[in-house]
Amino acid sequence: MDLNPLREKIDDIDRQLVELLNRRLSLAAEIGKFKRHSGGPIYVAEREDAVFRKVTALNEGPIKNDALRAIYREIMSAAIALEKPLVIAYLGPEATNSHAAALKKFGASVDYQPLLTFADIFTAVEKGEADYGIIPIENSTEGSVRDALDQFVTSDLKIVAQLNLEISYALISPEPLEKITKVYSKDQALAQCRLWLQRHLPHAQLVNASSTAHAVEIARDEPGAAAVAPPIAATHYGVPMLMRNIQDKANNTTRFFVIGKTPSGPVGGGRDMTSFLISLGDEASRQPGALLRMLKPLTERGINMSKIESRPSKRLAWDYYFYLDVTGHYDDPAMRAAVEELRTFCPLVKWLGSYPVAA
Ligand SMILES: C=C(O[C@@H]1C=C(C(=O)O)C=C[C@H]1O)C(=O)O
């Protein structure tokens, strides 16, 4: 069969696509000019959510919605880069799960800055050295990332978006399986792949490394060595993946927040979530029914709670604050009324942000 006529048609479509993409990006650049003038945020979570929903609703195939979303992620990433060279701070080193989450949310066209601690990420965004930060907040098997939650007590940054990332590990090595005598990784990652390693590499020595990314560098350089690390580390360091998805539990997912200075607007349609920090005060929190009293202003107005976590205030012994995730946007009249009521008896009701539910 002569493929040339079909390829000529593809060439013609590519010409149109490039022209359309540049037209779309020029409009984004104009929007960027306006935003720079008005001081509006460059990344707009609620608008991106609407774009993703619009294009997947328009899609009649054969392209899969996941593929369409990935393409649009990169189109919007390129649009953002034309508006302003954004810097996204995440918990490094490079090629960690946090790096993968940052790339999934912001695409390949923005700049990334790996930092050492959660406090460093908050400070970088507060000082404007980074525009947004990516913070892991809870894992489906390990629970809340408490150090990350605690940052919101002292910071005035807002949660502007969230995303879920399935955490998976690969066995990474330039050597074939039968040559591997040592497996390097961070102890938590080795623990999450313990059964697989016992079954497939029963004689290999398991060695703790400072990070999964560093383990891949060792595997690249040391004969007989392999690493357990996220797939992004194999790509990043150019070392082959021998096997994907070697973690013992399927559906191991981490929820991440995007933090920034400007709050996100509502998307509506029951697709908004809001987070609060609430303190009842040390006296009141010891009264019977204190927690129920705190939840009543919300539940009475049909506002559902999807997460509650108590954390020590670190001011007084046995004094707590509560971290809450609820449905709806802070601007909803019902939410405003609930907050007003809560403020009549809670010394602290801190709004941490409203954001679209993860796609
Ligand atoms: C173009 C805009 O800026 C960014 C790019 C978007 C896009 O390419 O569609 C959407 C939202 C923003 O993150 C906008 O705010 O509309």
The ligand as an ORCA input file, in Angstrom:
! r2SCAN-3c Opt
* xyz 0 1
  C      -4.951     31.799     29.046
  C      -5.078     31.837     30.378
  O      -4.026     31.544     31.261
  C      -3.660     30.209     31.615
  C      -3.766     29.316     30.431
  C      -4.964     28.715     30.123
  C      -5.211     28.146     28.745
  O      -4.237     28.000     27.984
  O      -6.388     27.910     28.389
  C      -5.993     28.669     31.084
  C      -5.836     29.189     32.330
  C      -4.553     29.779     32.791
  O      -3.884     28.833     33.609
  C      -6.367     32.220     31.022
  O      -6.342     32.613     32.206
  O      -7.426     32.156     30.357
*
